Each structure stands twice: as C-alpha cells, then as structure tokens.
Amino acid sequence: MKSLTGRFFLPLLLGAALALSACSLTASPTPPPATATASQSSAEDCLIGEWELNDFADTITSMLPSGIQFQYAGTGGRIHWTFTAGGIAEVNANNFSLAFADKNDPSMVVNVTTNGQALRTYQVAGPGQIAISNPDDSQLTYTATVDGVTVNVDQLFQGLVPIIPAQGTISYQCQGNSLSVTPPSPGAVPEGFSKIGP
C-alpha cells in the first residue's frame, strides 16, 4: 500500500510543481497602481512654494500686438508668485517695472511700475493645469511714466504685467526648482520662474 500511494501521489506533486513553475515563468507581474494621481500630486507638491520671475523677455515680446507702436525695452525690480498648500496664490511686486520704447523714437520710453500684492485661489485642474478664481487686486498699484512724467496707465501695458490671471485656467510645468507658466494669450511663450522659498 505504501508503494502504491507513493506511485500515485508523486506524479501529482511533480505535475503541480511543474504547473506552478510554468505559471511563474509566463504570468505577467501585477501592474503597479495607476500613477496619474501620483503624478498630479507630485506636480502639486512641486508647485507649492515661492517663485521669482527670471525669464520674461521672450514672453512679453510674444504677447505684444504686431501693429503696436512700442517695443519691449527691459525689466526692473522683482516679482514673486507664491502657491500655498491651502490653495492660495499670491503675487508680490516690488518696484517691478516694464519699459516700452517707441519704435520710431527709441528715446521715448514708457515705464509701467507695479507694487503691492494680489491674491487668488487656485487648484490643480489636471496634469499641467491650474484653475484660478476669486481675484483680489485691491492692494496692487500701477503707475506709468513717459520720460519721467506720470501719465495714465494704458490698459494694454498693464495687461502685460506678469501677475497671475484673475480667473480661468493656465498651463504650467514644474520640475525641481524651475517653473514655467504659459499666459492665457494666443501664441504666448512661457515665462520662467526659479524657486526661492518653501
């Protein structure tokens, strides 16, 4: 009886072992959990912090209307964007200035200077997308001068100041200490920021 039992069960055990071995060779590994959420979370985490504008010349040139009499002539001062973990987006401008020179008379320069703070609420609306709402520009001021004489701020020039749009959706890319944001203007080139604080 003992030898019969051995002859009966041994092939079964060998067959099971071979079947398990075949499964381990041919079965695909269990796929990892979907990474879309993780990627979006990573992008959100990257976005959070204080950013200083450092690359704007190509952006503003791309945003100027083709038929305008003035051309971009330089930038001064500082402007920071801050995104908090609580969904607040903040702009701080410290004597941030944009200069525009008359194409026909380069000595005639319009300077638009921005100071103060603007607030928004934001949320990441999808990969590379930020939805902006609830604008508050009450603490933001604009002044304009032409050859040192104060003039009314032209809405066109004011609209070129790189603050976070009042509402809508903007595109961004964030990696490490670098952030690029594409203004919601047809044909606009992304503006660049460097992280300066958490």
C-alpha positions in Angstrom: 0.0 0.0 0.0 2.8 2.3 0.9 4.5 1.9 -2.5 1.2 2.3 -4.4 0.5 5.5 -2.5 3.9 6.8 -3.4 3.4 6.0 -7.1 0.1 7.7 -7.1 0.9 10.9 -5.4 4.4 11.5 -6.7 3.3 12.3 -10.3 0.6 14.6 -8.9 3.2 16.5 -6.8 5.6 16.7 -9.7 2.8 17.9 -12.1 1.7 20.6 -9.6 5.3 21.8 -9.2 5.8 22.0 -13.0 2.5 23.8 -13.3 3.5 26.4 -10.7 6.9 26.8 -12.3 5.3 27.4 -15.7 2.9 30.0 -14.1 5.8 31.8 -12.6 7.6 32.0 -15.9 4.7 33.1 -18.0 2.5 35.2 -15.8 2.8 39.0 -16.1 3.7 40.9 -12.9 0.9 42.6 -11.2 0.7 46.1 -12.7 1.5 49.0 -10.2 -1.4 51.2 -9.2 -2.3 53.9 -11.6 0.2 56.7 -11.5 -1.9 59.6 -12.8 -3.0 60.6 -9.4 0.6 60.3 -8.1 1.9 62.4 -11.0 -0.7 65.0 -10.4 0.1 65.0 -6.6 3.8 65.4 -7.5 3.1 68.3 -9.7 1.0 69.9 -7.0 3.8 69.4 -4.5 6.3 70.9 -6.9 4.2 74.0 -7.4 3.9 74.8 -3.7 6.5 77.5 -2.7 7.7 81.0 -3.6 8.9 81.6 -7.1 10.8 84.6 -8.6 10.3 85.6 -12.2 13.6 85.2 -14.1 12.7 84.8 -17.7 10.2 87.1 -19.3 11.7 88.8 -22.3 10.5 86.3 -24.9 7.1 86.1 -23.2 6.3 89.7 -23.4 7.6 90.0 -26.9 5.3 87.2 -27.9 2.4 88.9 -26.3 2.8 92.4 -27.9 0.3 93.0 -30.7 2.0 93.0 -34.1 0.9 96.5 -35.0 1.8 98.3 -31.8 4.0 101.4 -31.9 6.1 100.3 -29.0 8.6 97.5 -28.4 9.7 95.8 -25.2 12.8 97.6 -23.8 13.6 96.0 -20.4 12.5 94.9 -16.9 13.4 96.1 -13.5 12.6 95.3 -9.9 11.2 92.0 -8.6 8.0 90.0 -8.8 7.3 86.8 -6.9 4.5 84.2 -7.1 3.7 82.0 -4.1 1.4 78.9 -4.1 0.4 77.6 -0.7 -0.7 74.1 0.2 -4.1 75.6 1.2 -4.9 76.7 -2.3 -3.9 80.4 -2.1 -1.9 82.0 -4.9 -0.2 85.3 -4.1 1.7 87.8 -6.2 4.1 90.3 -4.6 5.6 93.0 -6.7 8.4 95.2 -5.5 9.0 98.1 -7.9 8.6 95.7 -10.8 8.8 97.7 -14.0 8.4 97.2 -17.7 9.8 99.6 -20.2 8.5 100.1 -23.7 10.3 102.2 -26.3 8.7 103.9 -29.3 9.9 102.1 -32.4 10.2 105.4 -34.3 11.8 107.3 -31.4 13.6 105.0 -29.0 14.4 107.8 -26.7 10.7 108.0 -25.9 10.1 105.3 -23.2 7.0 104.3 -21.3 7.7 102.7 -17.9 5.0 100.8 -16.1 5.8 100.1 -12.5 3.8 97.6 -10.3 3.9 97.4 -6.5 1.9 95.5 -3.8 0.1 92.3 -3.5 -2.5 90.4 -5.5 -4.4 87.3 -4.2 -6.1 84.4 -5.9 -7.4 81.0 -5.0 -6.2 78.1 -7.2 -6.5 74.3 -7.6 -4.7 71.9 -9.9 -7.3 71.1 -12.5 -5.4 68.3 -14.2 -1.9 67.5 -15.4 -0.2 70.8 -16.1 -3.3 72.9 -15.5 -4.1 75.4 -12.7 -7.7 76.8 -12.3 -7.7 80.4 -10.9 -10.6 82.2 -9.2 -11.5 84.8 -6.6 -9.1 87.6 -7.6 -8.3 90.4 -5.2 -6.1 93.1 -6.7 -7.1 95.8 -4.1 -3.5 96.0 -2.8 -1.9 96.2 -6.2 -0.9 99.5 -7.7 0.3 100.5 -11.2 2.0 103.8 -12.2 3.2 104.8 -15.6 5.7 107.5 -16.7 6.8 108.8 -20.1 10.2 110.5 -19.9 9.8 110.8 -16.1 6.3 112.4 -16.4 3.5 110.5 -14.7 0.7 109.5 -17.2 -2.4 107.3 -17.1 -1.6 103.6 -17.2 -2.5 102.2 -20.6 -4.6 99.1 -20.2 -2.6 97.3 -22.9 0.7 97.8 -20.9 -1.0 97.0 -17.6 -2.3 93.7 -19.1 1.3 92.7 -19.9 2.5 92.8 -16.2 3.2 89.1 -15.2 0.7 88.7 -12.4 -1.5 85.6 -12.0 -4.6 86.0 -14.2 -7.7 87.0 -12.4 -9.6 83.8 -13.4 -9.6 80.9 -15.9 -7.0 78.1 -16.4 -3.3 78.5 -17.1 -0.8 75.9 -18.2 2.4 75.2 -16.2 5.3 72.8 -16.0 7.2 72.3 -12.7 10.4 70.4 -12.1 12.6 70.8 -9.1 13.4 74.5 -8.7 12.1 75.5 -12.1 8.6 76.6 -13.0 7.3 77.7 -16.4 3.8 79.2 -16.9 2.1 79.9 -20.2 0.0 83.1 -20.1 -3.6 82.7 -21.4 -2.7 84.7 -24.5 -2.7 83.2 -28.0 0.8 82.4 -29.1 2.4 83.4 -25.8 5.8 81.9 -24.9 6.0 80.5 -21.3 7.5 82.7 -18.6 10.2 81.2 -16.3 10.5 81.2 -12.5 13.1 80.0 -10.0 12.1 78.7 -6.6 13.4 80.9 -3.8 11.5 79.6 -0.8 9.2 76.9 0.5 
